[in-house]
Amino acid sequence: MLKIKIAALMALMAGTLTLAVGFTNDIRMLTLFYRFITSTVIFGLCGYVAGSVAVNYLDTIQYEKPQGRNLDIVSEQLDFKDLEDSSPFQPLTPENFERVSSQGN
């Protein structure tokens, strides 16, 4: 599926650019149609080949499973005593901001 997506994207981009350049250069419609078809087919085939190479490369990559033991973090007993703070929460006020900014210097 990746091959077809890459081929369609390249063909769409090439066809759109060919049409845009053709309209800005006032090319006859028959010539514009011929160039549009040609560029769409050529870039579609190139995209299909590029997609095939990408799929083959991605298939050769070996994925390794992470080794180790499974940890059950939820059932562990956590000690929250270290997280308790003796000072209560104080919102940031202009006075607190001045105190904090002066400590940073």
Buried (B, 14 or more C-beta within 10 A) or exposed (E): EEBEEBBBBBBBBBBEEBBEEBEEEEBEEEEBEEBBEEBBEEBBEBBBEBBBEEBEEEEEEEEEEEEEEEEEEEEEEEEEEEEEEEEEEEEEEEEEEEEEEEEEE
